[in-house]
Structure formats: C-alpha cells, structure tokens
Amino acid sequence: MLAKIKAMIKKFPTPYTLAAKLTTYEINWYKQQYGRYPWERPVA
C-alpha cells in the first residue's frame, strides 16, 4: 500500500488532487504509520 501512496504523491502533488484519489482508509493508514498526512512535507 505504501508504494501505491508514494506513486500517488508523485502523480498528484497537490493536496486536493491527492486527497481526491486516495481513500479515507489509505489516508488514515498513512497518518498512523508516519504521524503526518501524505501531502504534508516532513520537517527536517
């Protein structure tokens, strides 16, 4: 699933298009794994 989400991030870089393509389940799964939403950039 992570590979799919990463591919989606590359394909749909803006939060609006990305959120429209991902399911709520996928978004919540990513948030649980990483503590941030897929479209949020990690702070170095």
Secondary structure, 3 states (H helix, E strand, C coil): CHHHHHHHHHHCCCHHHHHHHCCHHHHHHHHHHHCCCCCCCCCC
